[in-house]
Structure formats: C-alpha cells, structure tokens
C-alpha cells in the first residue's frame, strides 16, 4: 500500500499556552513567545511506532524535513521524498501542494498530523479523490476524519492493510479562531473526505446540546457547588455544563476557556498551562465535561489541563460532569493527553455526575 505522510509541525502549539489554535503568523509568534513547543511531530511519531511491524507492506511518500521526512527516517521506514517546503517555516500552501502531489502519485491514503485547519487544507487540494486520515495533533479537532488517538490511527492503517477497515464519507469542519478565543463557537463545513472507518477508532463529529438541557445543567451544577470544599481550588474546564457551575457561584466564566476559582472567587481567567500550574494549591480539583458526541474527556479543547497539571492535582481529584443527553449513546469516554503512561493510568471507570441525585459510570479508554 502506498501511503503519503504529511505533518503540520506547528499544529497544536497554541493549545497548552491557552491560544485555542495556531492559525496565522501572528498567533504562531505569540505561541512561541509564550513558550509553546511543537506537538505534532511527537504525535506522528507515536502513530508511526505502531506500524513498524508492517513496514514491509507500506510504501511511504512524504514531504521534506519536518513535514514527514525526518520522522520516517527516525522510525526506520523506507520512503521517498516527493517535494520540499518552499520557505524556512512550513505554510498551508506547502500542505496543499504536498496533498496534490500525493494524489497525482495515486496514494491509497494520505495520513496527516494536524488539526482542523490541516484537514481543510488537504480536502481543498484533493477533495474526495484520495482517502485521508488524521493523527490528532491540533487544538481544534471538530472534523470527523481524525482517529481518536495516534495509536488508533496506526490501528486504522493496519485495518486498511488487512482489508478489515472500510472507507466512509466524513465531514471536515473548521472554526473561526478569533470567535473561539472570544468564547463563541462558529463552525463551518469545509467539505467531505473518504476516511478509513471503525466506530471504535474514529471520532464522531461534535454534536451540539439541545436547548432543553438547561434545567439538567443547573441540577448538575447545583450538585457540584454543594459539594465544593471551603478554601479548595477548582479548575473549571470549557463548555456550557461547567459554565453553569460558575453561574451558580456568581463567577463570569470563559465558555471555551479554562478558569480557576477559590472560595467562590475567580482567581485566574482563561488560563494556559503555566497559569494553571501556578494556581494549584494543596487541595485542587478539576471539573471537566466530555465533548458531546465524541466522549473526549481530556485532549480535545482543554489542552492547558496538561499531563503536568493532572499529575500535580492528582487523578483522584477529577470531577466529570455531563447532562444525560450528552452521554446518551456514549459507549466510553476517551483520554488522549499526549502522555501514554498517564493515559494508561486514567483508563478504567469514572463516575459522571448527570443530575442532582444521579450519576453514571462510564468506561475510560
């Protein structure tokens, strides 16, 4: 099987530093100024490591340097470099040109590491003429063409090799980053793509909550607020269910950001990883809600709650909240922190508060 590999080396850099994306040169410069480090190469390397045992069955083609060549070389694969990035720093046009060239070469699959922006660039170049599969490495991943984890991406590739995975038509979405930073979710359908599919390994597109969930959210929030401990610190993740907790405390929360409260007062607003680490006290709790439709608990949209933050807080101090509608049909919750050892420790079962007197136990995978 001939597979094209495209890595967007800057994808995801804005996540842990609280920028909610890395679109645009100015945002990238700000991310670097805040100490952001490349994330996509490591994610791609993790996916490639799951394919070393089938190296003789794959013919790789890729782009130069950090867009794929370096990682395939480090993984010990045979490959052919079919093009080079124009400038010192890779651009969206480099991604589109790489995808076009790989389509011309008749690849059976384009495997890419990035986020929604990268997926949109590739679909713009190849439409549905070549199947694509995303290794999740961005900040925004609302598109349904991403595997749930890098390891799941390698399993899907093997499923395609073995004839055990089919192709499905999936949506490619992107959101307005400026609106996202301002706390508004403005998503656009960018196109469709053929994607290797297994319900267990590919993310569903994110679904919006129903308007009549408001009373359910208030019941969940009332339970959380009632059980809050005096003088404890609470890290409040993004989303409307957690925002209802802030409402009951009388705190104005950023809907899509991460905030910190202590003794009912807001102490950090729209925090990045560094601010969270500084805010952690002896007793700190994390309140988070899974993405509706996806079941993603950690690693999608809440990257500032990083492995370092989770370890310092403690894995037994994570409060998971959701409405009954949000968890309806979910077989499991997923975690993808970027730290395989930590993900393994998070696996098992978690209580999810779904009402004032109601909980549900969900498996974490």
C-alpha positions, -999 to +999 in steps of 0.1 A: +000+000+000+013+034-009+007+060+019+015+097+019+026+113+052+021+150+058+030+166+092+020+201+100+048+208+125+032+239+141-003+222+147-014+222+183+013+247+195-013+271+207-031+246+229-013+244+262-004+281+262-041+290+260-044+304+224-070+278+213-053+275+179-023+283+158-038+298+127-019+328+113+017+340+116+008+364+145-007+337+166+022+314+159+046+341+171+026+346+202+025+309+209+063+307+206+067+338+228+046+320+255+070+290+254+050+267+231+067+236+217+059+216+186+034+188+194+025+173+160+059+156+153+057+136+186+021+126+178+030+115+144+060+095+157+036+077+181+014+067+152+043+055+131+057+034+160+025+014+158+033+005+122+069-007+124+058-044+124+042-039+090+070-018+075+074-042+045+038-037+035+039+001+032+055+023+005+058+057+020+059+090+001+064+123+020+075+159+020+109+171+031+122+177+066+098+182+095+068+176+072+075+139+072+110+130+061+126+134+095+101+112+113+100+084+087+138+084+089+138+083+127+113+054+126+134+033+102+110+033+073+118+032+036+103+063+019+106+087-010+106+124-006+084+138-034+086+175-027+101+202-005+087+231+016+093+265-001+104+286+029+121+281+062+088+277+080+060+255+065+028+270+053-008+259+044+002+260+008+030+235+015+004+212+029-019+217-001+009+212-026+020+180-008-015+166-009-019+174-046+014+157-054+005+126-034-029+124-052-011+126-085+011+096-074-020+076-067-016+071-030-040+048-013-042+070+018-029+104+030-020+101+067-016+136+082-008+150+116-025+183+125-059+198+133-090+210+115-070+236+096-047+210+082-076+187+073-093+216+055-062+224+035-058+188+024-095+185+014-092+217-005-064+201-025-077+166-031-115+167-024-127+131-022-103+118-048-079+104-022-087+089+013-073+108+043-069+100+080-059+125+107-035+118+136-050+142+162-024+169+169-042+202+167-061+223+191-093+223+172-105+188+160-142+191+152-138+172+119-148+136+118-116+125+099-094+120+129-086+088+147-093+091+184-056+088+193-023+084+174-023+047+183-058+043+169-046+059+137-019+032+133-046+006+140-069+020+114-040+020+088-034-017+097-071-024+093-069-009+059-039-030+050-057-061+062-090-053+045-107-050+079-115-013+077-137+003+051-140+039+038-167+062+049-177+097+039-170+121+068-173+158+074-144+182+076-152+212+098-132+243+108-140+270+133-133+307+134-103+310+158-109+347+166-145+339+176-133+308+195-110+330+216-138+354+223-159+325+236-181+319+206-182+287+186-186+295+148-181+263+128-182+259+090-185+228+069-153+228+047-161+196+027-162+159+029-135+132+028-132+095+024-118+082+057-109+047+070-136+039+094-142+019+125-167+032+151-143+023+178-113+043+165-126+073+147-140+105+163-176+114+156-183+149+146-191+171+177-228+175+183-245+205+199-265+202+231-303+206+230-318+238+244-339+219+269-308+207+287-306+239+307-325+225+337-303+194+336-272+216+336-285+235+366-291+203+385-256+190+378-241+223+387-260+225+420-246+192+430-210+203+423-214+236+441-230+220+471-200+196+474-173+222+469-149+224+498-140+257+516-106+271+507-101+244+479-091+255+444-112+244+414-100+243+378-131+247+356-128+233+321-146+246+290-182+240+280-217+251+289-222+224+316-192+235+336-201+272+329-233+266+348-212+258+379-196+292+376-230+308+371-242+294+404-210+307+421-217+342+406-185+340+386-182+350+349-166+321+331-150+319+297-172+295+278-144+279+258-115+286+281-103+273+314-108+293+346-098+288+383-119+296+413-112+296+450-136+303+478-162+312+453-139+339+437-124+339+402-086+338+406-075+330+370-094+336+338-088+318+305-057+301+319-029+285+300-008+256+313+017+278+332-011+298+349-028+265+360+004+252+374+009+284+394-027+283+407-026+247+420-027+245+458-026+216+483-062+208+476-072+214+440-099+198+419-106+197+382-141+199+369-145+189+332-172+177+308-167+154+278-173+167+243-208+158+232-210+132+206-173+124+209-169+114+245-135+130+246-126+138+282-090+151+280-070+162+250-097+180+229-102+217+235-088+216+271-051+211+264-039+235+291-050+208+315-018+191+306-001+159+320+019+181+343-013+198+356-030+164+360-002+149+379+001+178+403-036+179+410-040+141+413-060+118+391-084+111+420-094+148+420-111+149+387-149+157+387-166+147+355-200+163+347-224+159+319-261+160+311-280+128+304-284+138+268-247+144+264-238+109+275-267+092+257-253+066+233-217+070+245-200+036+249-170+051+266-150+082+274-116+088+257-084+104+270-056+115+248-033+137+269-002+131+248+014+111+276+008+073+270+018+064+306-007+089+321-034+078+296-029+042+309-034+054+345-066+072+335-081+041+320-108+023+339-141+036+351-152+072+361-183+084+378-201+111+358-224+134+376-255+137+354-281+151+378-285+164+414-291+129+427-279+109+397-245+095+385-235+073+357-204+051+355-186+052+321-155+033+310-125+054+301-104+042+272 
